[in-house]
Amino acid sequence: MLDDLINVKKLGGDLLRALNEITESGRIGFGSFVDKTVLPFVNTHPEKLRNPCPNKEKECQPPFAFRHVLKLTNNSDQFQREVGKQLISGNLDAPEGGLDAMMQVAACLEEIGWRNVTRLLVFATDDGFHFAGDGKLGAILTPNDGRCHLEDNTYKRSNEFDYPSVGQLAHKLAENNIQPIFAVTKRMVKTYEKLTEVIPKSAVGELSDDSSNVVQLIKNAYNKLSSRVFLDHNMIPSTLKVTYDSFCSNGVSQVDQPRGDCDGVQINVPITFQVKVTASECVPEQSFLIRALGFTDTVTVHVVPQCECHCRDMRRDRRLCGGKGFLECGVCRCEAGYIGKSCECQTHGRSSQELEGSCRRDNNSIICSGLGDCLCGQCVCHQSDVPNKKIFGRYCECDNVNCERYDGRVCGGEERGTCDCGKCHCRDGFEGSACQCERSTRGCLSADGHEC
């Protein structure tokens, strides 16, 4: 990886500029890893520990597990200076200690300099990785504890703890909102693609032989990560079960999944997640967090189980249920032929499922497109939080903002046209898919007044 290191030294400014195209406050850091410094991972002969490279004339640094070289900074000159001081090293077997390094980067938030913003971890390598259990080969039996063990910016307790498992690392990365980008050579792409199947919010890019494409690779991977949304929750007791229904903008729907997942997400195009929480037994009152991986915002869900109903007797005040039922346990029990929260809907022989079905475009669609409530078989659309946006349509499938734009404005602005359910309706004197064209022939007249 000598040529790769040389290129990374040169690309510090390009990396920071690429980040600043995405954000106004990009920062970069640097760390390097080799492997655990015991047999059979490295050659422990004293001479080989001093210079592990096969070519004795080449200057190499002694092997180490992980070294945090530079805290996150916006100074590209400092990045190039610090990386410029680095020398390559070597290990004995083919796999490397990359998971050890990633665990320390994910666990040592203050030492690395992570801020409460989007966090990307670019992992560049040309080989595979050791994982939990491999430590036994070097008589290392203590499981990885997932904690920060940096001393003088070096992982010095590597020979005490086994490598982390893939699941353990995935949990730590998700816990601390870190999105890994695996920049690997061609022969390792498939290996790391398999790894991304286990680590959510991760991406793989093929690194050129000399790593000269690393900046473009990071750009492409970031765009890929940004267009996919995962919804997940923190640890909960086994007596609670949380499942997700995902209704994505590309028409893909998934139900009763352990996490929400939508790909191909676009700006101003809504996606909907439904979260179901069930308890297998009576549990104490508690809370858990739901968040979209890669984002800092969270939603706190308070679980207050109703283990027993203390209001079992029906309340006979018919006014509480629209005169068509009785209140039992805080819920209206409706007479035959009526349904609804307050027994406000007359079924006319239809079941509640049939009424709900009339609020869906097809069997794969969410009720009222996720943007309204189904009342008595008809959609009542929500009010939008976006100023001047109106949601309408039989299934709340339409709005007045998601149309083509001209000159940065929907349908060219109100003076040119209006947006109606994805299509621009142009005012007199204008035409085109975004009302971008004037019907006037003034621009087609020659100096003597002839058209074209």
C-alpha positions as CSV (number, residue, x, y, z in Angstrom):
1,M,0.0,0.0,0.0
2,L,3.0,2.3,-0.4
3,D,1.7,4.0,-3.5
4,D,-1.7,4.3,-1.8
5,L,-0.2,6.1,1.2
6,I,1.7,8.5,-1.1
7,N,-1.6,9.4,-2.9
8,V,-3.5,9.9,0.4
9,K,-0.7,12.3,1.5
10,K,-1.3,14.4,-1.6
11,L,-5.1,14.3,-1.6
12,G,-5.8,16.0,1.8
13,G,-6.8,19.3,0.2
14,D,-9.0,17.5,-2.4
15,L,-10.7,15.4,0.3
16,L,-11.6,18.5,2.4
17,R,-12.8,20.4,-0.7
18,A,-15.0,17.4,-1.6
19,L,-16.5,17.5,1.9
20,N,-17.1,21.2,1.7
21,E,-19.2,20.7,-1.4
22,I,-21.5,18.6,0.8
23,T,-21.3,20.7,4.0
24,E,-20.1,24.0,5.1
25,S,-18.2,22.6,8.1
26,G,-16.3,19.5,6.9
27,R,-13.5,18.1,8.9
28,I,-11.0,15.2,8.2
29,G,-8.8,13.1,10.4
30,F,-6.5,10.2,9.9
31,G,-5.6,6.9,11.5
32,S,-3.8,3.7,10.5
33,F,-3.9,0.0,11.5
34,V,-1.9,-3.2,11.0
35,D,-2.8,-6.0,13.4
36,K,-2.3,-7.5,16.8
37,T,1.4,-7.7,17.6
38,V,1.5,-11.4,18.5
39,L,2.0,-14.6,16.5
40,P,0.6,-15.6,14.1
41,F,-0.6,-12.1,13.1
42,V,2.8,-10.5,12.9
43,N,6.4,-11.9,12.9
44,T,7.6,-11.5,16.5
45,H,11.3,-11.9,15.7
46,P,13.0,-8.8,17.2
47,E,14.4,-7.8,13.9
48,K,11.1,-8.2,12.2
49,L,9.3,-6.2,14.9
50,R,11.7,-3.3,14.2
51,N,11.2,-3.5,10.4
52,P,8.4,-5.9,9.2
53,C,8.8,-5.2,5.5
54,P,10.3,-8.0,3.3
55,N,12.7,-5.5,1.7
56,K,15.2,-4.5,4.4
57,E,16.3,-1.5,2.5
58,K,12.8,0.0,2.6
59,E,12.1,2.0,5.8
60,C,9.0,0.6,7.6
61,Q,7.6,1.4,11.1
62,P,7.1,-1.4,13.7
63,P,3.7,-3.1,13.6
64,F,0.8,-1.8,15.8
65,A,-2.9,-2.5,16.1
66,F,-4.3,1.0,15.6
67,R,-2.9,4.5,15.8
68,H,-5.0,7.7,15.9
69,V,-2.7,10.0,14.0
70,L,-4.8,13.2,13.5
71,K,-7.9,14.4,15.3
72,L,-10.7,15.7,13.0
73,T,-9.7,19.1,11.7
74,N,-10.6,21.6,8.9
75,N,-6.9,22.3,8.3
76,S,-5.9,20.4,5.1
77,D,-2.2,21.5,5.5
78,Q,-2.1,19.9,8.9
79,F,-3.6,16.8,7.4
80,Q,-0.9,16.6,4.7
81,R,1.9,17.3,7.2
82,E,0.8,14.6,9.7
83,V,0.0,12.0,7.0
84,G,3.3,12.9,5.3
85,K,5.2,11.7,8.4
86,Q,3.6,8.2,8.2
87,L,5.5,5.1,7.1
88,I,4.0,1.8,6.0
89,S,4.2,-1.3,8.2
90,G,3.4,-5.0,7.7
91,N,1.8,-8.1,9.2
92,L,2.3,-11.8,8.7
93,D,-1.0,-13.3,7.6
94,A,-3.4,-12.0,4.9
95,P,-6.3,-10.7,7.0
96,E,-5.8,-7.4,8.9
97,G,-6.9,-5.9,12.2
98,G,-9.3,-3.5,10.6
99,L,-12.3,-4.3,12.8
100,D,-10.2,-3.6,15.9
101,A,-9.4,-0.1,14.4
102,M,-13.0,0.6,13.5
103,M,-14.2,-0.3,17.0
104,Q,-11.8,2.2,18.6
105,V,-12.8,4.9,16.1
106,A,-16.5,4.3,17.0
107,A,-15.9,4.0,20.7
108,C,-13.5,6.9,21.3
109,L,-15.8,9.8,20.4
110,E,-13.9,12.6,22.2
111,E,-10.4,11.3,21.2
112,I,-11.3,11.2,17.5
113,G,-13.1,14.5,17.7
114,W,-16.5,13.4,16.5
115,R,-19.2,16.2,16.5
116,N,-22.9,15.8,16.7
117,V,-23.3,15.9,12.9
118,T,-23.1,13.4,10.0
119,R,-20.2,11.1,10.7
120,L,-18.4,9.2,7.9
121,L,-15.7,6.7,8.4
122,V,-13.6,5.9,5.3
123,F,-12.0,2.5,5.7
124,A,-9.3,1.9,2.9
125,T,-7.7,-1.5,2.5
126,D,-6.5,-4.1,0.0
127,D,-7.2,-7.2,2.1
128,G,-9.7,-8.9,4.4
129,F,-10.2,-8.7,8.1
130,H,-10.0,-10.8,11.3
131,F,-13.1,-11.0,13.5
132,A,-14.3,-12.5,16.8
133,G,-12.7,-15.9,17.5
134,D,-9.6,-15.3,15.5
135,G,-7.9,-14.0,18.6
136,K,-7.7,-17.6,19.9
137,L,-5.0,-18.2,17.4
138,G,-2.8,-15.9,19.4
139,A,-4.1,-17.1,22.8
140,I,-6.3,-14.0,23.2
141,L,-9.5,-15.3,24.8
142,T,-11.2,-12.2,26.4
143,P,-14.1,-11.0,24.2
144,N,-13.9,-7.5,22.9
145,D,-15.6,-5.1,25.3
146,G,-16.5,-2.4,22.8
147,R,-14.8,0.3,24.9
148,C,-12.3,3.0,24.1
149,H,-8.7,1.9,25.0
150,L,-6.6,4.6,23.3
151,E,-3.5,5.5,25.3
152,D,-1.2,8.2,23.7
153,N,-3.4,7.8,20.6
154,T,-2.5,4.1,20.3
155,Y,-4.7,1.0,20.9
156,K,-2.3,-0.6,23.5
157,R,-4.7,-3.2,24.8
158,S,-5.1,-4.9,21.5
159,N,-3.3,-8.1,22.7
160,E,-5.7,-8.4,25.7
161,F,-9.0,-8.4,23.8
162,D,-10.2,-10.5,20.9
163,Y,-11.3,-8.9,17.7
164,P,-14.9,-7.6,17.7
165,S,-17.7,-9.5,16.0
166,V,-19.3,-8.0,13.0
167,G,-22.6,-7.7,14.8
168,Q,-20.9,-6.0,17.8
169,L,-19.2,-3.5,15.5
170,A,-22.4,-2.8,13.6
171,H,-24.2,-2.1,16.9
172,K,-21.4,0.3,18.0
173,L,-21.4,2.2,14.7
174,A,-25.2,2.6,14.7
175,E,-25.2,3.6,18.4
176,N,-22.8,6.4,17.6
177,N,-24.3,7.4,14.3
178,I,-21.2,6.5,12.2
179,Q,-21.6,5.6,8.5
180,P,-18.7,3.5,7.1
181,I,-17.5,3.7,3.5
182,F,-15.3,0.8,2.5
183,A,-12.8,1.8,-0.1
184,V,-11.3,-1.5,-1.2
185,T,-9.4,-2.9,-4.2
186,K,-11.2,-4.9,-6.9
187,R,-10.5,-8.3,-5.5
188,M,-12.0,-7.4,-2.1
189,V,-15.2,-5.7,-3.3
190,K,-17.4,-8.8,-3.0
191,T,-16.1,-9.5,0.5
192,Y,-17.0,-6.0,1.8
193,E,-20.3,-6.0,0.0
194,K,-21.2,-9.0,2.1
195,L,-20.1,-7.0,5.2
196,T,-22.4,-4.1,4.3
197,E,-25.4,-6.5,4.3
198,V,-24.8,-6.8,8.1
199,I,-23.8,-3.2,8.8
200,P,-26.7,-0.8,8.0
201,K,-26.0,2.6,6.5
202,S,-22.7,1.5,4.9
203,A,-21.3,1.5,1.3
204,V,-18.6,0.0,-0.7
205,G,-16.5,1.6,-3.4
206,E,-13.8,0.1,-5.7
207,L,-10.4,1.7,-5.0
208,S,-8.0,2.0,-7.9
209,D,-4.6,0.3,-7.6
210,D,-2.9,3.5,-6.5
211,S,-6.0,5.0,-4.6
212,S,-6.0,8.0,-6.9
213,N,-9.8,7.9,-7.2
214,V,-10.5,8.0,-3.4
215,V,-12.1,11.5,-3.6
216,Q,-14.6,10.6,-6.3
217,L,-15.3,7.2,-4.5
218,I,-16.2,9.1,-1.3
219,K,-18.5,11.4,-3.2
220,N,-20.3,8.5,-4.9
221,A,-20.6,6.6,-1.6
222,Y,-22.0,9.6,0.3
223,N,-24.7,10.2,-2.4
224,K,-25.7,6.5,-2.2
225,L,-25.9,6.6,1.6
226,S,-27.9,9.9,1.6
227,S,-30.6,8.4,-0.6
228,R,-31.3,5.5,1.7
229,V,-33.1,5.8,5.1
230,F,-33.0,3.3,7.9
231,L,-35.3,3.6,10.9
232,D,-34.1,1.7,14.0
233,H,-34.5,1.8,17.8
234,N,-32.2,1.3,20.8
235,M,-32.1,-1.7,23.0
236,I,-35.5,-2.9,24.4
237,P,-36.4,-5.8,26.7
238,S,-37.4,-9.1,25.2
239,T,-41.0,-8.6,26.4
240,L,-41.4,-5.7,23.9
241,K,-41.5,-6.2,20.2
242,V,-41.1,-3.3,17.7
243,T,-41.8,-3.8,14.0
244,Y,-41.8,-1.4,11.1
245,D,-43.9,-1.0,8.0
246,S,-42.1,1.0,5.3
247,F,-44.0,2.7,2.4
248,C,-41.3,4.2,0.1
249,S,-41.6,6.8,-2.6
250,N,-40.4,4.3,-5.3
251,G,-43.5,2.1,-4.7
252,V,-41.7,-0.5,-2.6
253,S,-43.5,-1.6,0.6
254,Q,-42.3,-3.8,3.4
255,V,-44.3,-4.8,6.5
256,D,-43.5,-6.3,9.9
257,Q,-39.7,-5.8,9.5
258,P,-37.2,-5.4,12.4
259,R,-36.2,-2.0,11.0
260,G,-37.6,0.6,8.5
261,D,-35.8,0.8,5.2
262,C,-36.4,3.0,2.1
263,D,-34.0,3.4,-0.8
264,G,-34.1,6.0,-3.6
265,V,-35.3,8.8,-1.2
266,Q,-35.6,12.2,-2.9
267,I,-36.0,15.7,-1.6
268,N,-39.6,16.9,-1.0
269,V,-41.0,13.4,-1.8
270,P,-42.5,12.0,1.4
271,I,-42.0,8.4,2.7
272,T,-44.0,6.8,5.5
273,F,-43.1,4.5,8.3
274,Q,-45.6,2.8,10.6
275,V,-44.2,1.6,13.9
276,K,-45.9,-1.2,15.9
277,V,-45.1,-1.9,19.6
278,T,-46.5,-5.0,21.2
279,A,-45.9,-6.4,24.7
280,S,-45.9,-10.2,25.3
281,E,-46.7,-9.7,29.0
282,C,-47.4,-6.9,31.5
283,V,-44.2,-4.7,31.6
284,P,-43.4,-1.6,33.7
285,E,-43.7,1.8,32.2
286,Q,-40.6,2.6,30.1
287,S,-39.3,4.5,27.1
288,F,-37.1,3.8,24.0
289,L,-35.7,5.9,21.2
290,I,-36.4,5.7,17.4
291,R,-34.1,7.4,15.0
292,A,-33.1,7.5,11.3
293,L,-29.5,6.2,11.1
294,G,-27.1,8.9,10.1
295,F,-29.3,11.6,11.5
296,T,-29.0,13.2,15.0
297,D,-32.8,13.7,15.6
298,T,-34.6,11.1,17.7
299,V,-38.2,10.3,18.7
300,T,-38.8,9.1,22.3
301,V,-41.6,6.5,22.6
302,H,-43.2,6.2,26.1
303,V,-44.7,2.8,26.7
304,V,-47.5,2.7,29.2
305,P,-49.1,-0.7,29.3
306,Q,-52.7,-1.2,30.3
307,C,-52.4,-4.5,32.1
308,E,-55.9,-4.5,33.5
309,C,-59.0,-2.6,32.7
310,H,-60.4,-0.8,35.7
311,C,-63.4,0.5,33.9
312,R,-64.9,-2.7,32.7
313,D,-68.4,-1.6,33.4
314,M,-70.0,0.0,30.4
315,R,-70.9,3.6,30.8
316,R,-74.4,4.0,29.6
317,D,-74.1,7.7,28.6
318,R,-74.8,7.3,24.9
319,R,-73.6,10.8,24.1
320,L,-70.0,9.6,24.5
321,C,-70.3,7.4,21.5
322,G,-72.5,9.4,19.2
323,G,-75.6,7.7,20.5
324,K,-74.7,4.5,18.7
325,G,-72.7,2.6,21.3
326,F,-71.3,2.5,24.9
327,L,-68.0,3.3,26.4
328,E,-66.0,0.3,27.7
329,C,-62.5,0.5,28.9
330,G,-62.1,4.0,27.3
331,V,-63.1,2.7,23.9
332,C,-66.5,2.9,22.2
333,R,-68.2,-0.5,21.6
334,C,-70.5,0.3,18.7
335,E,-73.9,-1.1,17.9
336,A,-74.2,-3.4,14.8
337,G,-73.9,-1.4,11.6
338,Y,-71.7,1.3,13.1
339,I,-67.9,1.7,13.5
340,G,-65.4,4.4,14.2
341,K,-63.8,6.0,17.2
342,S,-67.1,7.5,18.2
343,C,-69.3,5.2,16.2
344,E,-69.7,7.9,13.7
345,C,-69.7,5.7,10.6
346,Q,-72.6,3.7,9.3
347,T,-71.3,0.6,7.5
348,H,-74.3,-0.1,5.3
349,G,-73.3,-3.8,5.4
350,R,-69.6,-3.2,4.7
351,S,-66.8,-4.4,7.0
352,S,-64.2,-2.0,8.5
353,Q,-61.7,-3.7,6.1
354,E,-63.8,-2.8,3.1
355,L,-64.2,0.8,4.3
356,E,-60.4,1.0,4.8
357,G,-59.9,-0.5,1.3
358,S,-61.8,2.4,-0.2
359,C,-59.1,4.7,1.2
360,R,-56.3,2.8,-0.7
361,R,-55.4,3.2,-4.4
362,D,-54.6,-0.5,-4.5
363,N,-53.8,-3.4,-2.2
364,N,-50.1,-2.4,-1.9
365,S,-50.9,1.2,-1.1
366,I,-50.9,2.8,2.4
367,I,-54.2,4.2,3.7
368,C,-54.7,7.7,2.3
369,S,-51.1,7.7,1.0
370,G,-49.9,8.1,4.6
371,L,-51.0,11.8,4.4
372,G,-54.6,11.6,5.7
373,D,-57.1,9.7,7.9
374,C,-59.7,7.3,6.6
375,L,-63.1,8.4,8.0
376,C,-66.1,6.4,7.0
377,G,-64.4,5.1,3.9
378,Q,-63.2,8.6,2.7
379,C,-59.8,10.2,3.1
380,V,-59.5,13.4,5.2
381,C,-56.1,14.9,4.2
382,H,-53.7,16.3,6.8
383,Q,-52.6,19.9,6.9
384,S,-49.0,20.2,5.6
385,D,-46.2,21.7,7.8
386,V,-44.8,23.2,4.6
387,P,-46.0,26.8,4.1
388,N,-48.6,27.1,1.2
389,K,-48.5,23.4,0.5
390,K,-52.0,21.8,0.2
391,I,-52.6,18.0,0.2
392,F,-55.7,16.8,-1.7
393,G,-57.1,14.0,-3.9
394,R,-59.3,11.1,-3.3
395,Y,-56.4,9.2,-1.6
396,C,-54.5,12.4,-0.5
397,E,-52.1,11.6,-3.3
398,C,-51.8,15.1,-4.7
399,D,-50.3,18.4,-3.7
400,N,-49.6,21.8,-5.2
401,V,-45.8,21.8,-5.0
402,N,-44.4,18.7,-6.6
403,C,-44.4,19.8,-10.2
404,E,-41.6,20.7,-12.6
405,R,-39.8,24.0,-11.9
406,Y,-38.7,26.8,-14.1
407,D,-36.3,29.5,-13.0
408,G,-36.3,27.8,-9.5
409,R,-40.1,28.2,-9.0
410,V,-42.9,25.7,-9.2
411,C,-44.5,26.0,-12.7
412,G,-42.5,29.2,-13.2
413,G,-44.4,31.0,-10.4
414,E,-48.0,31.9,-9.9
415,E,-48.0,34.4,-12.7
416,R,-47.1,31.6,-15.2
417,G,-49.1,28.6,-13.9
418,T,-50.2,26.5,-10.9
419,C,-49.4,23.0,-9.8
420,D,-52.1,20.4,-9.7
421,C,-51.2,16.8,-8.7
422,G,-47.9,16.7,-10.4
423,K,-48.9,18.6,-13.5
424,C,-48.5,22.3,-14.3
425,H,-51.7,24.1,-15.5
426,C,-50.4,27.2,-17.4
427,R,-52.1,30.5,-17.5
428,D,-53.0,32.2,-20.7
429,G,-49.9,33.1,-22.7
430,F,-47.7,30.3,-21.3
431,E,-47.2,26.7,-22.2
432,G,-44.7,23.8,-21.6
433,S,-44.4,21.1,-18.9
434,A,-43.2,23.9,-16.4
435,C,-45.0,26.8,-18.1
436,Q,-41.5,27.8,-19.3
437,C,-42.5,28.9,-22.8
438,E,-44.3,32.1,-23.8
439,R,-46.9,31.7,-26.5
440,S,-46.1,35.1,-27.8
441,T,-44.1,35.1,-31.1
442,R,-42.2,38.3,-30.2
443,G,-38.9,36.4,-29.8
444,C,-39.3,34.9,-33.2
445,L,-39.6,38.1,-35.2
446,S,-36.8,39.4,-37.4
447,A,-35.9,43.1,-37.6
448,D,-38.4,43.7,-40.4
449,G,-41.2,42.0,-38.5
450,H,-41.2,38.6,-40.3
451,E,-41.6,35.5,-38.2
452,C,-38.4,33.4,-38.0
